[in-house]
């Protein structure tokens, strides 16, 4: 990218190394997830330098949190989420711990609608590469009926503009989603159960989704 040439900063090598390390770690846990399709990281390099820095930071924090929690003994999905948030300096709502307890499918998205966290259960039905998941917005990852696409997009864009909400309980119906541009094109029935705000210094930074997947 031109910006990278001007600054002399190339974040791709360290990002690639983290993708490879996370892929290997997930393999040890039991999930076969490729780090990327091409080592040139075309999706990552399409991002602005500022966005590359953010994406690289989120990936590094996710990787380090998973390493610390999974190999630290007594792994807990609940603690995995909370420790990830604390490492980022994000403030969960008071009922966050209670809300995520016993929930399998949790994903967190940044203000740019990029995925920055997924619970381990979400890898069970996944043939994306790690680069795809971390550098492409959710609406480019899954295909769904237009009615549900616009409903989800409207919900996301509206929620990320609302500073004061802490948790929205939703009666969002199950609908079929299909992976886009993946090796398996997995499909499953997807439902948003709730949406929670994640803040730093009273400013909205991200949103945590509790979901239900059926396949």
N, C-alpha and C positions, 0 to 999 in steps of 0.2 A: 504494500500500500504506500501511496505517496507520503502520507503522514509518518509512516515508519521510516522511510528513507530520510526524511528531513530531520528526524530526531535521533536516528541511529538506534532506536529501541526496537527490539524484536522479541516479542513475548511468546512466539510460537514454540521454541524449543522447551521452555519450562512447562508450558501448557501441555505439550505433547507428552512429556515425561509424566506429568500428573495423570493424564488420561490412561497411559499405559500401566501406571502403578495401580490406579483404581480398578482397571479391568482385571489385572492379576489378582487383586484382593477379592473382588467379587467372585472370581473363579474359585478361590480357596473356600469361599462361603458356599458356593454351589450354583452360581449364576454365570452363564457364559455370555458375556456382553463384550463386543468388540470395542476397542478404544476409538477407532475411526475407520473410514473406508479408504482414505488416502492420507499418507503421512504429511502431505503438504497442507492439510487442514484448511480446505477451501472455505468451509463455513465460518471458521474462526477468523480467517483473514479478511472476510467481507465486513466484519465489524469495525467500527471506528476504534482508534487507539484507546479512547476512554472506556468504551464498552468492553474491549478486550481485557483491560485491567480489571474491570468489575467481574467479568465472567471467570477470569483466572483466579481472582481472590475467592469467589464463591466455591469454585472447584477445589481449591487447596483446603479451604476450611472444611468442606464436606469430606474430603479424603482423610484429613487428619482426625476429624471427629470420629469417623467410622473406624479408623485404625485404633484409636484410643479406647473406644467403647467396645468394639467387637473382641479385641484381644486383651482387654483389661479384665475380663471375667464378668459373669453375671450380666450378660448383655440384655438390655431392655429397650424395646422400640420406643417407649415413652421417653426414656433418658436420652436416647439417640437424637430425638427431635429437639428436646430442651437444651441439651449441650451444644448442638449446632447453633441454635439461636443465640445462646449466651456468647459463644465464640465470635459471632458476628456483631455483638452488641445490640441485638434486637430485643425488644421488650415484649414478652408474651402477655396476654391478658391474664387476669387473676384466675380465671377458670380454665386456662389452657391445659394444665396437667390433667385435670379431670376430664376435659373434652377429648383428649387424644388417647386416654387409657383404653386399652383393648381394641383400638382401631387399627386395621391392617393397612389401609390405603390412604396415605397422606402425601401430598405434594405441596411444595412452596414455590411461589412465583414472585419474581422481582417486579418493580414498577414497569419495567419494559416487557413484562409478560414472558420472561425467560425462566425456565425451570432451574431452581437453585438447590432443591432438595427433593428426594423421593424416598419413601420408606422401602425397605428391602422387599416387601411383598409385591411392589410395583414392578420388580424385575422378573417376576414369574411369567408375565405376559408381555414381553418386550423383545423386539429385534432391532431397535434403533442402535446406532453407535452412541457412545458416550459424547462424542463431539456433537452429533445431531441434537441430543437431548439438552445440552448445555448452551448451545449457540442459536437455536431456532425457537421462535415463539410458539406457544402451544397450538395456535391455529394453523401452523404449517406442519405440525407433527401428526395430527389426526384428522381424518375426513369424517364428516357426519352430515346428516340431513340439514338442508339450509335453515329450516325452522330452528333446530337446536343450535346450529352454528351461530346464528344471529342472537339467539337468546343468551348463549354463553358469552359471546363477544360483548353484548350490551351489559351483562352482569359484571364482567371483568373491568371494562372501561369505566363504568359508573362507580363500582366499589373502590377502585384505585384513586378516585377523586375525592372520596369521602374520608375526612381525617378522623372524625370522632367515633365511628362505629368500632365496636370491639368484636362482636360476633354476630353473623347473620345466619339464622337457622333457615334452611331452605327445604322446600318440598319439590325438589327438582326431579323430574321423572327420569327413569332409566332410558337410555337411547343407545343405539349401536354406533360405535366408533371404530375406525379402521386406520391402522398405521399407514403413513404416506412415505414412499421411497425407502422401504426397508426390505430385508431379505425374506421375511416371512409374511409381511402384511397382516399381522395378527388383528383380529377383531374381538371385541367384547362389549358387553352392555355396561354403560357407565352412568353414574349418578352422583351429583354433588349433594352432600348432606349438610355441610355448613362451610362458611367462609369467615375467617378470622383475620383481623388486622394485626400487623407486626410493625412496631414503631421504634424510632430512635429520636430522642429529644422531642417527643410529641409530633413527629412528622412521619407520615406513612411511608414505609420502605418496601413492604412486601405483603403478601397475603397467603395464609395457610388454608388449604382446602382439605377437608375430610371427605372422602369419597367412598363409593361402593362399586366394586367391579364384579361382574358375573361372566363366567366363560366355562 
